[in-house]
């Protein structure tokens, strides 16, 4: 290791310092007298966390390199690819931090550790995107995963949170084990762990049974992480049980990180077997879209519905990945990146609104659809924002969701997988039903007259939550109307990535 | 942005986005002041209509070229541009849209009591989407406008509709959305095929019309486009959303739905199904004609048995739009021009009928024919207007309905006599259900309850007069409008002609062998 190697990991070092600082401040800060444990404004912790996440974004942008920084014996690279994801993850984490204080305070669990864990997860995600070696990849994945388990369990006095964390932990470790076994097979056959050497060695073997098994196991391991069917079972329970800001973050951050590895590892290391893993992705994509969309149809709990919807969205992106392998062309992968960016904002927005509603009536609002009845009349702005995110998730033009779908499906059609595109668009028409249903409840229904005192009504958004929601809404509309800049950025990423 | 030489300001952009600007101004500055925002909505739509009329006056007839073009880069890397322009066909439909938008706003002045501001904002945003669809010259832009108008219409039905409004709104949305996502795949497929086979990466409609797509791709893409548009028209058997949506929508919603949204379907067929894939369009003649005739007769037969006035008018739309597709796929001058004229005429007359039903409903709060009777006594003026629209709709010479249907039948007759003969059954049935409804509501035993009702007021009469003027104008002197249509229709027919020569004989023989001596 050279000292110059550290330059490439400055964004991660910033996060590490911030995370440690949050822990120290928390340990040495006086407990507010008279208030129960864990309640307090925590300006310090929130401020340091924001400093960390924004610092990593700024550091990444400042490091925007002319050439790639290949470091640590070429196991880790900071190039425009890595910077794109550092920025995306950093922004997602910033928004999640902004959403959290109100929610945690209402639930009397506003502890500094929360922010430290969020930062550690973020470090794992950043490392994952920059990894060019299976060992780094695995270590980063575990860092991300273990911090996530703890975040899911953050409300440790609540049964649902416990269930969520335990499920997440058990299935997650099982997935890690499968993945590790796949990596060991890779090492056994290639004699190396860095992507390039592996790519060359496996490429010479073509698609032998050993290679296919290795690729399959790594693929299954990652499929757990992106919650692709049939490996999605944990997702609804974990998403429903975890604190809502955490769910919001899980649904975009770790998922996007796993997708970044799906692209980098599969193209570099398993490029020789592209046609074979393409078939794997086609099956995975169809199953995921089918399960996500059809099960979401019957959900009456909005948080759970959004969990299934996020499974469905992973399915659309998997269809894009399938197209990458089918014709060995990276165009669909560029679409996946656009989709990830669009998805980050609209999904964070949708979960964020749910979190906001929960803070308005912590004991009463159980995320069920019927509680939303008539919200459009009582809190028109909150309801309108929620509608914007739902419309974007549906994929109506003028919003980010449409741009993402348009580019991914363009890639799929271009790879001559037009039938896969037709399945995808028809299922996204099915999806319109369950997104619209939420809008129906908010605007077209009135609450049951029998229990007027239980009617949910939200105060206007305020503080960090307001900032986060406005950012999400503006980004959703801007990506939807003027996507040219995002597209240029993605094109540049791929220019250096494969240049 | 680059403008074409025939106009010095971005007229079409103004036409499209003035309503949005008006809606924004209403939202930001006029909340809680009904008089202010209603006036703003009306003035905005009037300005848009005036601008549309100005463009029609400046419009050069006798050429199929697109005029008043505007072009600017949008997503340059993907060949997507903000490209607008109109030919005679789109200009006629834009005029119709602008007129009906004014009348829809005027017609719902007092009838919308709840969330009035949101209602007028929805109407204006809807106008943006509709004009955008007709003016877009870029496929991507077209698709954006096509989908965007779904949202305001969904809210108009769902928020201000009748008892089963939620069901109707969802059905409307899902039907249209399912059709249009298929179209999206077809759009992507034709664009990429063009790119792969030596063309540039472009979504420009004119460029793509020049590309000859291979038969396989063309057939699939034609099918996808056709399904999307057939749902919108709606053609049998995908018409089932229409009776619900039209019946449950508030008056203004029904007027816009029947008047404009249905035309977006037939407009799309002309522009894309026929414009992009003339060969397949010719091959599809027989099935389309059969479906059209079924729609004509089935729609009329369903109208005959409806107990609900609004539902009756809704089903009559299925029948009348069947005429439009019938004439379109006859592929001759009379048929195609007749079907475009019928689109306009149907927009005016059916819009007027929905408006009338709305005025009656405002007073009686029932739409059931059985509840009415003898309305001509308390409301003679209304009865007079109603009779005019009923007669126009059933095809009385001298009113607009006659011209369109007559041209369509002439066109169809030249091509396939049997279809013309079958379609004329629809006209007979049309006379039956419309006159029967008129008799049962306006004459016969007077219902005691309604004897004290007030006749139409000044605002309502002002709303109806333009429709009467248009119905008579088209009925007596259709030349004004046909003049705008000749050149673009010739252009379309010249694209289709080679395939007609090749295929037409075969289809005619098939028709002959299927239907014997006709």
Interface residues (C-beta under 8 A of the other chain):
Chain A: X391 X395 X396 X397 X398 X402 X406 X409 X410 X413 X414 X418 X421 X422 X425 X426 X428 X429 X432 X433 X436 X437 X440 X443 X444 X445 X483 X484 X487 X488 X491
Chain B: X74 X75 X76 X77 X78 X143 X144 X147 X148 X150 X151 X154 X155 X158 X159 X165 X166 X169 X170 X173 X174 X177 X178 X181 X182 X184 X185 X188 X189 X192 X196 X220
